[in-house]
Amino acid sequence: MDIILFWFLFAIAVGIWANNRGRNGFAWFLLAAIISPILAAVFLAASSNLKEAEARSAERPSPATHVVCPDCAEFVRKEARVCKHCGCRLTPVAQAAPETVGNTGLTPRQITGIILALLLAYAVYESAQI
């Protein structure tokens, strides 16, 4: 009975840790409860921290958030009407439609990892039945 309690508590801890790293905490809790909290924690530790990546990308200009000033070639926010560096008047750019409409946000590598985790969980379940 104690093992089940610790298993459940560690699965909750993995879910909280995943949520703090910008991941889906409930999904990681389920993964930890199904396969193993230790194995899920190893997977989570190996994955990138999405909150840090989001903070870094917010600081760095990208084509999605900035345009290049035609006079001084500095990055300026798309919403700006005047360049903050040189004072050049900027013409508004029409917004393009998103390239992918029904995107789930999962990369092929993440989908492969989920499939492998499910196969591993099934193999553990079947070996326990024997």
URGI-V834384 format. One record per residue. N is the residue number from 1. RES is the residue in one letter. SS is DSSP state (hx for helix, st for strand, lp for the rest). NEAR is the number of other C-alpha atoms within 10 Angstrom. Layout:
n=[N	N]
res=[RES	RES]
ss=[SS	SS]
near=[NEAR	NEAR]
//
This chain:
n=[1	2	3	4	5	6	7	8	9	10	11	12	13	14	15	16	17	18	19	20	21	22	23	24	25	26	27	28	29	30	31	32	33	34	35	36	37	38	39	40	41	42	43	44	45	46	47	48	49	50	51	52	53	54	55	56	57	58	59	60	61	62	63	64	65	66	67	68	69	70	71	72	73	74	75	76	77	78	79	80	81	82	83	84	85	86	87	88	89	90	91	92	93	94	95	96	97	98	99	100	101	102	103	104	105	106	107	108	109	110	111	112	113	114	115	116	117	118	119	120	121	122	123	124	125	126	127	128	129	130]
res=[M	D	I	I	L	F	W	F	L	F	A	I	A	V	G	I	W	A	N	N	R	G	R	N	G	F	A	W	F	L	L	A	A	I	I	S	P	I	L	A	A	V	F	L	A	A	S	S	N	L	K	E	A	E	A	R	S	A	E	R	P	S	P	A	T	H	V	V	C	P	D	C	A	E	F	V	R	K	E	A	R	V	C	K	H	C	G	C	R	L	T	P	V	A	Q	A	A	P	E	T	V	G	N	T	G	L	T	P	R	Q	I	T	G	I	I	L	A	L	L	L	A	Y	A	V	Y	E	S	A	Q	I]
ss=[lp	hx	hx	hx	hx	hx	hx	hx	hx	hx	hx	hx	hx	hx	hx	hx	hx	hx	hx	hx	lp	lp	lp	lp	hx	hx	hx	hx	hx	hx	hx	hx	hx	hx	lp	lp	hx	hx	hx	hx	hx	hx	hx	hx	hx	hx	lp	lp	lp	hx	hx	hx	hx	hx	hx	hx	hx	hx	hx	lp	lp	lp	lp	lp	lp	st	st	st	lp	lp	lp	lp	lp	lp	st	st	st	lp	lp	lp	lp	st	lp	lp	lp	lp	lp	lp	st	lp	lp	lp	lp	lp	lp	lp	lp	lp	lp	lp	lp	lp	lp	lp	lp	lp	lp	hx	hx	hx	hx	hx	hx	hx	hx	hx	hx	hx	hx	hx	hx	hx	hx	hx	hx	hx	hx	hx	hx	lp]
near=[6	7	8	10	10	12	18	19	15	20	26	20	18	26	27	17	19	24	18	14	19	15	19	14	19	16	13	25	25	18	22	24	21	20	19	18	25	15	13	24	21	12	15	18	13	9	13	13	15	15	14	12	12	11	10	11	11	11	8	10	15	13	10	9	13	16	20	16	21	13	13	12	12	14	19	20	18	18	13	14	14	15	20	14	13	12	12	14	14	18	13	11	9	7	8	6	7	7	7	8	7	7	8	7	8	9	10	9	9	12	11	12	13	13	12	12	18	15	12	14	16	14	13	13	13	10	9	8	7	5]
//
